Amino acid sequence: MDRLEFGYSHGFTDGIQMVRRLLGESFFDDMRRHKRKWTAKTFDSVMKVMIDNREILRECPDSFIRCNNAVSDGFEVWKGR
């Protein structure tokens, strides 16, 4: 049981660190360039994009979230190289 609990805790920590990386300084610079404000609705849209694209974010370390007015929620995941 301790091993299972450690794995869960470690995975949860990794997830939080990934969100911290994705919502770093470059994300907020991109929002400023696109004249977007950080609101509850924006937060919800970003979280939805992260959940919908979790496989890409997990498998492609160069991927990140960016503003895109052409998509419905206003944000998308760029897959990187």
C-alpha positions, 0 to 999 in steps of 0.5 A: 500500500505504501508503494501505491501511495508513493506512486500516486503522490509522485504522479500528482507532484509531476502533474503540478510541476507540468502545469507550472511549466506550461503556465510559465512566463512565456504563456503569460507573455503570449497572453499579453501579446494577444491582449487577453486577461487572466480570468476564471473563464480563461483559466477554465479554457486553458484547463480544458485544453490541457485535459483534452490534449493530455497525451500530447503534453505528456509525450512531447516535452517541447509542446506548450499551450498558446493563444489562437483566435481561430479555435473555439476556446482561444487556446491550443497545444502546439506539439513542438518538433 
